[in-house]
Amino acid sequence: MGTTLRALLDLAGGLHPGRTLQTVLLGGAAGSFVMPAQLDVPLSFEGTRAIGATLGSGAVIVFDDTADMKQVLVRIARFFSDESCGQCVPCRVGTKRQEEILERMFAHQNGDPRSDVMLLSDIAQAMRDASICGLGQTAANAIASGLTQLKVLNV
């Protein structure tokens, strides 16, 4: 606790030679994306909260410049859709719609990306407010963070 994210990445060996850091997913699939300019954040509850991130499960996933972040976001959405037990409607339907909307957005199929982002935000709020368990309540975290931080949309 308290070590900076930069120091942690250095301790882990850093990036492969010739690669540049694109982002770090901090806290696992339900976490937040941290940008290179934020690497000096102390890994503490207060430090991560100050940049709008979370320690979550403690996972630290590093993405270099070769990662297709659109596909990463779709994969995270698919993970939550697959993991939903289906007991409550907000999670069962919300995670599936989240996956479908991202696939459509990134395939440039019919639709306005801005309205899709607003729809994703509404779905995320419904899942946070009405899902029975933590899976549904956090299933949209990385998606929202990714759409905000990574600028994967050209809108």
C-alpha positions as CSV (number, residue, x, y, z in Angstrom):
1,M,0.0,0.0,0.0
2,G,1.3,3.4,-0.9
3,T,3.7,2.3,-3.6
4,T,3.2,4.3,-6.8
5,L,1.8,2.5,-9.9
6,R,4.9,3.5,-11.8
7,A,7.2,1.9,-9.1
8,L,5.1,-1.3,-9.2
9,L,5.4,-1.5,-13.0
10,D,9.1,-1.0,-12.8
11,L,9.4,-3.8,-10.1
12,A,7.5,-6.1,-12.5
13,G,10.0,-5.5,-15.3
14,G,8.2,-2.7,-17.2
15,L,7.2,-2.9,-20.8
16,H,8.9,-4.9,-23.6
17,P,11.7,-2.9,-25.3
18,G,10.3,-0.7,-28.0
19,R,6.8,-0.6,-26.6
20,T,4.9,2.3,-25.1
21,L,2.3,2.3,-22.4
22,Q,-1.2,2.8,-23.6
23,T,-3.1,2.3,-20.3
24,V,-3.4,0.2,-17.1
25,L,-6.6,-1.4,-16.0
26,L,-6.4,-1.1,-12.3
27,G,-8.7,-3.3,-10.1
28,G,-9.6,-5.9,-12.7
29,A,-12.5,-6.1,-15.1
30,A,-14.7,-4.0,-12.7
31,G,-11.9,-1.5,-12.2
32,S,-10.8,1.7,-14.0
33,F,-8.3,2.6,-16.7
34,V,-5.4,4.7,-15.6
35,M,-3.5,6.7,-18.1
36,P,0.3,7.1,-18.4
37,A,0.1,10.6,-16.9
38,Q,-1.5,9.1,-13.7
39,L,1.3,6.5,-13.0
40,D,2.5,8.4,-10.0
41,V,-0.7,7.6,-8.1
42,P,0.0,6.0,-4.8
43,L,-1.7,2.5,-4.7
44,S,-3.8,3.3,-1.7
45,F,-7.6,3.7,-1.2
46,E,-7.2,7.5,-1.0
47,G,-4.7,7.8,-3.8
48,T,-6.7,5.8,-6.3
49,R,-10.0,7.5,-5.2
50,A,-8.3,10.9,-5.9
51,I,-8.0,10.0,-9.6
52,G,-11.4,8.3,-9.9
53,A,-10.0,4.8,-9.8
54,T,-10.1,1.9,-7.4
55,L,-7.9,-0.9,-6.2
56,G,-10.8,-3.3,-6.7
57,S,-9.5,-6.9,-6.8
58,G,-5.9,-5.8,-6.8
59,A,-5.4,-6.8,-10.4
60,V,-3.0,-4.6,-12.5
61,I,-3.4,-5.2,-16.3
62,V,-0.9,-3.4,-18.5
63,F,-1.7,-2.6,-22.1
64,D,1.0,-1.4,-24.5
65,D,0.6,0.3,-27.8
66,T,-0.2,-3.0,-29.6
67,A,-3.5,-3.6,-27.7
68,D,-6.8,-3.0,-29.5
69,M,-8.7,-1.2,-26.7
70,K,-12.0,-1.5,-28.5
71,Q,-11.7,-5.3,-28.5
72,V,-10.6,-5.1,-24.8
73,L,-13.8,-3.3,-23.9
74,V,-15.9,-5.7,-25.9
75,R,-14.2,-8.6,-24.1
76,I,-14.8,-7.1,-20.7
77,A,-18.5,-6.6,-21.6
78,R,-18.7,-10.2,-22.8
79,F,-17.1,-11.5,-19.6
80,F,-19.8,-9.8,-17.5
81,S,-22.5,-11.0,-19.8
82,D,-21.2,-14.6,-19.5
83,E,-20.7,-14.3,-15.7
84,S,-24.2,-12.9,-14.9
85,C,-26.2,-15.6,-13.1
86,G,-29.3,-14.2,-14.6
87,Q,-31.2,-13.9,-11.3
88,C,-31.9,-10.2,-11.6
89,V,-33.1,-8.4,-14.7
90,P,-30.9,-5.3,-14.5
91,C,-27.8,-7.4,-14.6
92,R,-29.0,-10.2,-17.0
93,V,-30.3,-7.7,-19.6
94,G,-28.0,-4.9,-18.8
95,T,-24.8,-6.8,-19.3
96,K,-26.1,-8.3,-22.6
97,R,-27.2,-4.9,-23.9
98,Q,-23.8,-3.4,-22.9
99,E,-22.0,-6.0,-25.0
100,E,-24.3,-5.6,-28.0
101,I,-24.1,-1.8,-28.0
102,L,-20.2,-1.9,-27.8
103,E,-20.1,-4.4,-30.7
104,R,-22.4,-2.3,-32.8
105,M,-20.5,0.9,-32.0
106,F,-17.1,-0.5,-32.8
107,A,-18.3,-2.1,-36.0
108,H,-19.7,1.3,-37.1
109,Q,-23.1,-0.2,-37.6
110,N,-26.2,2.0,-37.7
111,G,-26.3,4.5,-34.9
112,D,-24.9,7.6,-33.4
113,P,-22.0,6.8,-31.0
114,R,-23.0,9.7,-28.8
115,S,-26.5,8.3,-28.2
116,D,-25.0,4.9,-27.7
117,V,-22.7,6.3,-25.0
118,M,-25.7,7.9,-23.3
119,L,-27.6,4.6,-23.5
120,L,-24.6,2.8,-22.0
121,S,-24.6,5.3,-19.2
122,D,-28.3,4.8,-18.5
123,I,-27.8,1.0,-18.5
124,A,-24.9,1.4,-16.1
125,Q,-26.9,3.5,-13.7
126,A,-29.8,1.0,-13.8
127,M,-27.4,-1.9,-13.1
128,R,-25.7,0.0,-10.2
129,D,-29.0,0.9,-8.7
130,A,-31.0,-2.3,-9.1
131,S,-28.7,-5.3,-9.4
132,I,-28.8,-7.7,-6.5
133,C,-25.1,-8.4,-6.2
134,G,-21.7,-6.7,-6.8
135,L,-21.3,-8.2,-10.3
136,G,-24.2,-6.2,-11.8
137,Q,-23.4,-3.2,-9.7
138,T,-19.8,-3.0,-11.1
139,A,-20.2,-4.5,-14.6
140,A,-20.1,-1.2,-16.3
141,N,-17.2,0.4,-14.4
142,A,-14.4,-0.4,-16.8
143,I,-16.6,0.2,-19.9
144,A,-17.5,3.7,-18.7
145,S,-13.9,4.4,-17.7
146,G,-12.6,3.1,-21.0
147,L,-15.0,5.2,-23.1
148,T,-14.0,8.3,-21.0
149,Q,-10.3,7.7,-20.6
150,L,-9.2,5.9,-23.8
151,K,-11.0,8.1,-26.4
152,V,-11.7,5.0,-28.5
153,L,-14.6,6.8,-30.2
154,N,-14.1,9.4,-32.9
155,V,-17.0,11.7,-31.9
